[in-house]
Amino acid sequence: MMTRIDLLRGASAIALLLAPIACDSDTNEEAERVCDPGKQEACACPGGQQGAQQCGIDGNAWEPCTCPDAGTTQDGSEPSDASGDAVGDRPTVEGGADATSPDANTSPDANTSPDANTSPDATASDATAPDADPPSYPGGPYGTDPGEVIENLSWTGYIDSTVDVDHDPFNEPPTDISLADFYVGFDPQSRILLVNSSTGWDSPSQDEMPDLVQLRADYHERGGRILVSVCQDNNQSPATLDFVADWGNAFGLTTPTVADPGDALLPYYLENAVPMNMLIDTSTMTIVQVMHGYDDATVRQIFDAYAAPVP
């Protein structure tokens, strides 16, 4: 008997014969390289400060972000240039300051939440003062590049709530989900968010899902958050809520999962390729890094830089 995953993969293989690379139907073939070797661009450091990152010598991945506090990368090692040589004094983006991990004790007091039935993925805090102002999502200006604050995008999808004792988002009705649900003002334990943009027809998107299941298991208690977005189904049509539910159940997802038929995440793509993964500092909602494809080592390095210490 074929499983749901077998059906998804079979349909995906057919769709790939005529498939565009990104959610936009007017995109080109996927580039072999992620970036131009040696190219530098701005990136965000813990606490919302700006640093710089450089494309690796093979062009397949960006090196870790170089933060301005002591010329180190987010994992504490000395940065290197495209040749692999250490460069302890690489210039950083103007305006950088000490880059430290977000402090949960500095998040705004909250006496309200966006949803009374909040889940472990978006837990509301208790009111600490009767006259405290309710939290609000960070104001603009907003942008689409690393180092800029992302606007409060919203979708419809599935998120686990406290109405039952399991961690299954897909046995509950679909609901509105926004980036504000992951902001530290509404989820005080939140530290870092990965937003995944996938399609139902491409194999790399399918291959990434088990990695995201394990990433949540390893980092959720430390403040790591994940949002999966599906923009097209296995026939390259705009994703529906029914398809999203089938997708989530097929891969055993417990993370919030939404349909993105309007391609709300397309402006954040660096190239015409899926899947796209964007990491966001939830203390400021600043974009930390955008990557195409999934590099588990790089994602975990960034999660470690922002997440709470291991208990």
GIRABEL-V432320 format. One record per residue. PSI is psi in degrees with one decimal (999 if undefined). NEAR is the number of other ideal C-beta (glycine too) atoms within 12 Angstrom. Layout:
PSI_NEAR ; PSI_NEAR
//
This chain:
134.7_5 ; 137.2_11 ; 173.5_14 ; -38.0_23 ; -40.4_24 ; -43.1_15 ; -43.0_22 ; -44.3_34 ; -38.1_26 ; -45.0_19 ; -34.8_31 ; -39.0_31 ; -38.7_18 ; -43.7_17 ; -31.3_25 ; -20.2_26 ; -33.9_11 ; 23.9_12 ; 136.9_31 ; 164.4_26 ; -49.0_31 ; -178.4_36 ; -28.3_40 ; 131.7_26 ; -9.2_19 ; 19.3_11 ; 167.8_25 ; -176.5_13 ; 149.5_13 ; 131.4_24 ; 146.9_20 ; -31.3_13 ; 146.8_22 ; -34.5_31 ; 170.9_30 ; 124.5_20 ; 131.6_21 ; -9.5_23 ; 139.0_21 ; 147.8_27 ; 165.8_29 ; 151.6_33 ; 166.0_43 ; 139.0_47 ; 166.1_46 ; 139.6_42 ; 2.8_31 ; -0.4_35 ; 161.9_33 ; 144.1_35 ; -159.2_44 ; 149.6_38 ; 154.6_41 ; 143.5_34 ; 138.6_26 ; 167.8_28 ; -28.1_21 ; -5.5_18 ; 11.3_20 ; -12.1_21 ; 154.3_27 ; 140.4_45 ; 161.6_43 ; 150.0_37 ; 131.7_46 ; 115.5_41 ; 151.9_41 ; -2.6_32 ; -42.5_23 ; 26.1_23 ; 35.0_24 ; 161.3_28 ; 174.1_36 ; -20.1_42 ; 4.5_23 ; -6.3_19 ; 162.2_20 ; 131.1_21 ; 162.1_35 ; 159.2_23 ; -171.8_25 ; -22.5_25 ; -8.5_14 ; -4.6_16 ; 144.5_13 ; 140.0_17 ; 87.0_24 ; -15.5_17 ; 37.5_15 ; 135.7_30 ; 146.6_19 ; 170.6_35 ; 137.7_27 ; 139.7_13 ; -2.7_15 ; 149.6_28 ; -169.6_19 ; 132.0_17 ; 110.5_34 ; 159.1_21 ; 147.3_32 ; 142.0_36 ; 119.4_18 ; -25.1_23 ; -8.9_15 ; 0.8_17 ; 151.1_26 ; 142.5_27 ; 145.2_23 ; 129.3_30 ; 4.0_19 ; 164.1_21 ; 161.5_26 ; -17.0_31 ; 125.5_26 ; -27.7_15 ; 61.0_22 ; 157.5_31 ; 177.4_35 ; -20.9_30 ; -17.0_41 ; 73.3_42 ; 129.3_32 ; 149.8_33 ; 159.8_28 ; 151.5_15 ; 133.6_18 ; -13.2_17 ; 137.2_13 ; -27.6_9 ; 10.9_9 ; 139.7_16 ; 141.7_15 ; 151.1_21 ; 158.7_28 ; 152.3_17 ; 143.7_28 ; 140.6_28 ; 170.6_11 ; -172.8_12 ; 149.6_11 ; 156.4_21 ; -177.9_19 ; 2.4_22 ; 157.7_25 ; 137.6_34 ; -8.6_33 ; 151.5_30 ; 134.3_30 ; 141.2_39 ; 164.6_26 ; 82.2_26 ; 152.1_37 ; 152.7_25 ; -177.6_35 ; 136.3_27 ; -151.9_41 ; 134.5_39 ; 137.6_44 ; 136.6_35 ; -174.9_32 ; 11.2_20 ; -17.2_18 ; 176.9_14 ; -4.5_11 ; -177.0_15 ; 27.5_26 ; 112.7_24 ; -20.5_39 ; 1.1_34 ; 16.5_19 ; 158.0_25 ; 149.9_17 ; 152.1_25 ; 168.6_29 ; 135.4_22 ; 133.6_41 ; 168.5_30 ; -25.1_41 ; -26.7_36 ; -21.5_43 ; -6.3_44 ; 142.0_41 ; -24.1_44 ; -28.1_37 ; -20.8_39 ; 85.1_42 ; -22.8_32 ; -6.5_33 ; 138.6_45 ; -43.8_40 ; 139.5_46 ; 132.2_49 ; 122.3_48 ; 117.1_43 ; 134.5_47 ; 114.2_44 ; 167.8_48 ; 159.7_49 ; -4.6_49 ; -11.8_37 ; 138.3_38 ; -40.7_26 ; -36.3_29 ; -41.7_44 ; -41.5_37 ; -27.5_21 ; -26.0_35 ; -45.6_36 ; -33.8_19 ; -38.4_33 ; -33.4_41 ; -45.3_24 ; -36.1_24 ; -42.8_37 ; -43.3_36 ; -34.3_19 ; -25.6_21 ; -9.0_36 ; -43.3_35 ; -16.4_20 ; 5.2_27 ; 5.3_40 ; 131.6_38 ; 150.5_45 ; 136.4_45 ; 121.8_47 ; 129.5_51 ; 132.2_47 ; 120.7_50 ; -26.5_42 ; 151.4_41 ; -170.4_33 ; -5.8_35 ; 11.1_20 ; 19.5_30 ; 158.4_21 ; 134.2_23 ; 138.6_39 ; 166.9_24 ; -34.6_27 ; -42.4_19 ; -40.8_37 ; -41.5_40 ; -42.2_31 ; -41.2_27 ; -49.8_44 ; -41.9_44 ; -37.1_24 ; -34.5_30 ; 2.4_34 ; 36.2_24 ; 142.4_41 ; 4.1_31 ; 155.7_46 ; 133.8_49 ; 129.0_47 ; 159.3_44 ; 136.2_40 ; 60.3_41 ; -19.4_27 ; 6.1_20 ; 47.8_29 ; -24.7_34 ; -7.6_42 ; -37.4_31 ; -14.8_25 ; -3.5_35 ; 138.8_30 ; -23.0_33 ; 171.7_27 ; 75.2_21 ; 141.5_35 ; 153.2_44 ; 157.6_42 ; 138.1_44 ; 126.1_43 ; 129.5_41 ; 135.6_49 ; 131.3_46 ; 110.4_47 ; -3.9_48 ; -23.7_39 ; -9.0_35 ; 37.3_42 ; 134.4_40 ; 125.6_42 ; -49.1_50 ; 149.1_45 ; 132.9_42 ; 152.0_44 ; 134.3_36 ; -176.7_35 ; 120.9_37 ; 101.0_27 ; -39.2_23 ; -43.3_17 ; -43.3_34 ; -44.7_41 ; -33.3_27 ; -43.3_28 ; -42.1_43 ; -41.9_40 ; -34.9_29 ; -27.6_40 ; -28.2_45 ; 159.3_36 ; 154.6_27 ; 154.2_15 ; 129.5_12 ; 999_7
//
